Amino acid sequence: MRAAALFFLTLAACANPQATDYQGEPIERAARDLGFPSRIVELPDGRRTYEWQIEQVASVGPIKPQIGGISVSSRGGVGVGVGLGRDRVSTGFCSYVLTARPEGETYIVEGVNDTGRSCL
């Protein structure tokens, strides 16, 4: 039981922070997670669309050891992150578009394009 709880807690910690449609959130939250949009379009009614081109990747090949990173402590210690994983290859790009309405100094997300929901 304890092992199962630990497994799901670990899995939740690794969940994609971008797995949201940002509805009702300021556009800055999406930009913080996704980076600067590749395109911003001003609509006639004052709303804007923000578009991101998100690379889609797939894991391929056998599971093998991979180096995750190197860290150095302030006391002179050095650590190397090692894990198991597969090679990742690009399978193309997906267009993720949010529509937002003006509110004060910012824009509030109203929705995401249907095809974009599968991007994240």
N, C-alpha and C positions, 0 to 999 in steps of 0.2 A: 504494500500500500504506500509506504513512504517513498519507495523507488518510483512508483507511478506518479506521485505528486511532484517529485523532483524533476522527472522527465518533462511533465507538462509545464512546469514553471520555467524550465530551461527553454523549452520550445516557445513559450510566450515571450521570453526575453529576446529571442531571435526573430520575432515577428517583424515584418516589414513596416516601418513607421509610415510609409507612404500608402498603406492599404486603406485609403479613405477617399470619399468623394469630395471632402472639404465643404459640403453644403452648410451654409450659415456661418462659415468662418471667413475672416478677412483674407484677402488674396495673398497677403504677406506670409501667411502660414504655408500655403502651397509653395510659394517661391522659396521659403526657407527649406522645405523638404526636397523640392525638385530642381532648384536653381533658377536662374533667370530664364523666362520663357523665350522660345525662339521667335515668337510672333505675338504682337498685341494689336487687336483691331478695335477701333472705336465704332460702335454701332449708332445708327441714326437716333435711337431713343435714349442715348446717353450711357447705355451699358457698354461693357467691353468683353471681348473674348481674349483669353490668354491660351496660347498653344505651346506645348512642349513636345519635342520629338524624343521619345524614350526608346532606347535600344532594348530589344528583346534578346535574351540569351537562353541557351539550353546547355545542360550538363551532359557531357558525352564521355564515352570510354570507361575504362575500369576505375575503381576506387583506388587511390594511391596516396601516399604521404605528400603533404604540401606544407610549405613554410608560410605562416600567416603574417609574421611581422617580427621586428626586432625592437626591444626596448632597453633603455639604459636608465638605471636608478641614480639618484643624486649621491648615493654612497659608493658608486663605482661598479655596481652589479650589472650584469648584462643578461637578458633573457631572449629566447627565440620561441615564437609561437609555432607549434607544429600540430597539424591535424590531418584528417583524412578527407579527401574530396575528389572531384572529377574535373577534367578540363571543361572550360566554358567556351562556347562559340556563339557568335552573333547570328541571329536568325532574321534580322531585319529591324525596322523601326516602326513604332506605333505612334499615332498622333493623339495626344491627350489634350482635350480642349475644355476649359472651364469658362462659363459665362458668369459675369459678376455685375452687380448694380452699384452705382455710387452711393456712398453713405458717409457724410462728413468728409474727412480727409482720405478715406480709403474706399475700397470696393469690397462688397460682400458677395461671396460665391453663391449663385442661385442653382447651378447644376453643372453636370458633366455630360459630354457627348456619349451616346450609347456605346460606340465602338471603343471609346477611350477607357471605359470601365475595366476592360480586360488588360489594359496596359500595365497597371501597377500590381 
